[in-house]
Amino acid sequence: MARHKLTLKHKRLIAAVAAVGAVAGGLGVAAGANASETTSATSPAPSPEAAADTPSKKQPVVKVVVKSVLAPAATADVAPAVTYDTELAPLGARVQVKEELRRDGGTRIELRLRDLVANRAYGAHVHTKPCGKLPADAGPHYQDQADPVQPSVDPKFANPGNEVWLDVNTNKDGSARAIATVDWRFREGGARSVVLHEKSTSTHAGHAGTAGLRLACVNVPFK
C-alpha cells in the first residue's frame, strides 16, 4: 500500500469531504470537520412529586449515537472512523453505532454498516481504546469480567455474554446490521471503539474471540 505524507490541513480536508459524502449518502451525518455525529439523550427527569408517586420507576434510558464514514488510517488523529484495509473496508463506507442503557441495567448496542463488500461475513467487537493509525491501537476487546490471561482466548471470558460481539453478513448491496444485548454496563472510560474484523468470530478454546485482521475502527464514547 502506498504511503502518503499528509499535513494536518490535508487530514482535516479529507475528514470534511468524508462528512459531505455521508450526508449525500443518506446516513444524516453532520457535515463538520470530524465527519461524525454523536448525540446523547435522556428522558426528562420526573418532578419530586411524580417520583414520590412512582417509587418503583427505574432510571431513564440513555442513548449514544455515532455516525461516520471510513477515512484513511493516516487521519486517525482527526477522523472518528478509519480503515486499515481499503479493499475489504472501502474509504467512504458508512458506519453507525447506537448504544442504549436499558432500564433493567443492561446495555443494547446496534451496529449498521453500508458500502462494504457484498455478501461477506465480518466480525466486530467493542474494544477498550480509541482508534489509532495502527490496527492494534484500539487495544483488546472490552470484557465485563476481565480475563487474567491476555490475550484472552478462553471461552469462559471470550464469549458474547462477557464481551460485545457484533458480527455481520452483508447483503448484495454491502449493507448489514447487528444488535448485541448484554446484562451489564460498561465501566466508565473502559470501552472506546468498535473494530471491524475480516471474518466471523471464533468460539472454540485457544481461538475464542478472534476474528482475523482488524479492517476498520470507529470511535464511540460508550457510557
KADARA-V275353 format. One record per run of one state. SS is the DSSP state (~ for helix, > for strand, _ for the rest). FROM is the first residue (numbers start at 1). TO is the last residue. If there is no record, write none. Layout:
ss=SS from=FROM to=TO
ss=SS from=FROM to=TO
//
This chain:
ss=_ from=1 to=7
ss=~ from=8 to=25
ss=_ from=26 to=35
ss=> from=36 to=42
ss=_ from=43 to=47
ss=~ from=48 to=53
ss=_ from=54 to=61
ss=> from=62 to=69
ss=_ from=70 to=70
ss=> from=71 to=72
ss=~ from=73 to=75
ss=_ from=76 to=80
ss=> from=81 to=83
ss=_ from=84 to=93
ss=> from=94 to=101
ss=_ from=102 to=106
ss=> from=107 to=114
ss=_ from=115 to=120
ss=> from=121 to=127
ss=_ from=128 to=134
ss=~ from=135 to=138
ss=_ from=139 to=140
ss=> from=141 to=141
ss=_ from=142 to=164
ss=> from=165 to=165
ss=_ from=166 to=167
ss=> from=168 to=169
ss=_ from=170 to=175
ss=> from=176 to=182
ss=_ from=183 to=192
ss=> from=193 to=197
ss=_ from=198 to=213
ss=> from=214 to=219
ss=_ from=220 to=223
//
